[in-house]
Amino acid sequence: MNTRIVPLLFAIACSLFNAAPVHAVLDKALKSGTKTKTENDAKGAKLPEYKGVKHSLGVTDFTNEASYRSRWQIGDNLRAMLESSLFESGRFIIVERGDLGAIAAEQDLQKSGRAAQSSRVAETGKLRSARYIATGNITEVSEDTSGEGGGIRIKGFKIGGSSAKAAVVLVVKLVDTTTGEVVASKRVRGEAGKSALRLSGYTSGLGGDFGAFAKTPLGEAAQDCIDAATVFIAESMEDFAVEGAVVAISGDQVIINLGTERGVSEGLSFFVRKDGEVLMDPDTGAVLDRLEGEVTAKIEITRVREKVSYCKVVDGQMPERGDRVVSR
């Protein structure tokens, strides 16, 4: 038991045996400076400040392989928590993948003619793509709501002691959406009491019971797990090139589909690279690898807007619309 609460418990015990009002003894003990100390020994996903170009990333629901059943939709909640944590890291543009059904339904409604027509609302064929998807498998979930015991019992009242415990184990994965290949994977474990819930401005897909879930020991264990998963994903993707495309050529200017929302700034250089040959397994048809394509030009950003950048060619030949642009 925390030694800081011993004087307070002793005062309450004395009050009960002397028939003095408990609240009076509590007030006296608290005013004397006796306090219960609580600590949070983790501060979330520990990542340095990032000023590089941002990857576009989707997050899908986690598969529950732990046979865990309760009122909590743990796979949905973990997906929402990971989206929020990745957004909070400042390293990613999050592409909606958790609630595509609602988006598709709105687009279908617009096409049906039953809604007021608009040229800029719910248009089909314009959903943003993501080269990589973050997801995972829930392999273990443990809860001990009985706690550790302890504390003291005075005249039928139990004071201090028990605390619930919970743990969550995930296998977090990064999947290449072109090949379906798992390009990075790691097992992470989270425990209650190490991380407090933090929600950024990105709250897409949070269910109505999410707030209640977050306050439970299981929610705390999930957040601890998500912190570790966020660090793993962020560090893994530092090795991946950010990709874009040439959207237009205007005179001697090359316009690409990467702008300030992706962390692009004036003076950055990109390469225009041809797609390399895809190596396929003749027996299974599986993608084995992709050869690195030829670099045909180097471009430098001269002017930036939210979603596009204007560039000049500093080496090589003038690109064409649709050419692939990479950061390395």
FENPENOR-V309766 format. One record per helix or strand of 3 or more residues. SS is the DSSP state (A for helix, B for strand). FROM is the first residue (numbers start at 1). LEN is the number of residues. If there is no record, write none. Layout:
BEGIN
ss->SS from->FROM len->LEN
ss->SS from->FROM len->LEN
END
This chain:
BEGIN
ss->A from->3 len->15
ss->A from->22 len->10
ss->B from->55 len->5
ss->A from->74 len->15
ss->B from->92 len->4
ss->A from->100 len->13
ss->B from->132 len->13
ss->B from->152 len->3
ss->B from->157 len->3
ss->B from->165 len->12
ss->B from->182 len->10
ss->A from->210 len->5
ss->A from->217 len->21
ss->B from->243 len->8
ss->B from->253 len->4
ss->A from->260 len->3
ss->B from->269 len->5
ss->B from->278 len->3
ss->B from->287 len->4
ss->B from->295 len->10
ss->B from->309 len->8
ss->B from->324 len->3
END
